[in-house]
């Protein structure tokens, strides 16, 4: 496998990762700020290739498989961004950024096994190529390497990494077992998103503050921002999952639904079906077709119609509005930060998250 720099590095990587747009940084000082992030991302990219080497040919190939498949490097970018609230890039920030991205990649190997996913980042999922055992062990190797990197940053980093890893596991566990009888399904779902996605984004933002030497009082605002924007990101994915344009999304409409994932539009529909007969009828058809799809005997045309009706239903608009709410709250959490390119970039990132559904 080609071991060149992964093709996540598209042009201006800061713009690519956070969707910031070419004209966000117009002044000379802001351009220097952006250049510092770009330089840091270059160091992270080189470090990822270096650290994902295990002196074993098979492990090197499997561990770099998803790295080289792409990715926007959102978590390293956020760590580098918030480090600019202090003294900026340094070796400890770069190492933390590498460890966070490796943690994220490790979780993808495990998630794809549990979800029985066929594709990831436009390529066949690792377990489809090498089988479940190799995919799981590759994820374990990457978690171990991330922990090793964090250990070099001291006890604080180790503790933060452990707390984040715990939340990742709890989120996956709760998603797997589903809500209990006395749980609110929607609250349960939002908490899963907070744990599985928000926690790692929040950790990236917090570590940038810590290891960039920024004031301690900036930690909470960026952590709250990270968790809320992670939830908004996943809710937009729920909307995009229903999108009809497979060229734009790279997925068959209703991919998550077909896999048995109860996304927020479906959860809203189930709640509405308790009092609305039309919603109950649509829910019955969707669930019948999804159950048939699991056994590979679904009527694809009827399932596509049902998914289209869900896409056009008010519950999907409600999901989009909820994503916008989480994005707004993420931006509001940044109020204690000083005005400047960091706050500007984080605000634009929050806006770009919800614009993905347009």
Phi, psi and omega in degrees: 000140180298127182258021178291172180301130182304152186280019169293340185277075180267108175054234179283104188291332177295315177295319181295316183292317189248002178062041190276333183090146187293334189260009184295319183254105188255329182279165181298318181293323178291324177293323176295322176301311180297321179296325178295320177296315180301316179297317178298319179296324176298319177295318179298315182300315178295321180294325179297316178296321180292316185283339179266052177229127188236019180055032179215123187301315182293315180298323179296318181292312184290322183289329180271356187301306180283332175302313184280349177285344177131211183113149185270349181060044181298316185293313174300322180297318179295321178298316179293324180296307184290338175296336180288350173287346177246236182268357176093202185299140169205175185301321183292322176296316180298315180297317178299318180297319177297314182297321180293319179291323177294321175300315179300313180299319179301317181296329180293320178301314181290317180301317183294327175294312183293325181272355184054041183288143179269330185228153173208124178056036175081004177234166177300138180297156186301321182289337175287334181272314187243351182099163185299316185298315180294320179297316179296315181294326176297316176301318179297318178300318181291320175300320180296317181294320177298319179294323178297317178297315180296325182299330179287350180263358175105177186298322181299315180295319179300316181295316179296319178297317181295317179298318180292317179298321178299316180293322176302315181292318179296320178299316179293320179298312182292326175295321183292315184275341179078175180291146175279174186302324183264008178271145169281120185302324182286316176298320178300316182296316180297321179294323176300315179297319179299318183284315186283326184244310185298323186297319183285324176294318177298319179297321179298313180296319181294318182293328175299318178296313184297305188275349173272000177071028178280163179302141183302329184292352176274348183298309183299314179302316183286330176293314178298317177304310184299316181293316182292322181288331174296320177294314179301319180302313183289326178293323175295323175300324178298322178289315181298328179302333181267356185296143183279340187275096183291336178291325181282322186267336183075009182225154170290136178307132180080023181304314181294319178298317180298331179275002178088013179276125178274089180287170186298320176303320180290322178296318176298320180296318178298320179293317180293328183297343178293335185232353185236117185293320179299318177296320179297320180294316179296317179300317180300315181293316180299311183294325178295315182291323179294317177299322177292323180295325178300326180262014173062029177229032180281150170277102187300323182293319179291322178295319179298321178296314181297318178295321176298321177294322177294321179300321183271357184282158180299335182293331177285322174298323179294322177297317178298318178296323178293321176298317178297322179297314179297323178295316179298317180295326176299315179294319179300328180294341182278359185309321181290347181284150177292149174295142182156188187295330180293308179299320179299315181293318180294321178296315179295324177299315179300320179292321182292331179302310184281341178286347180299337182276354183284000000 
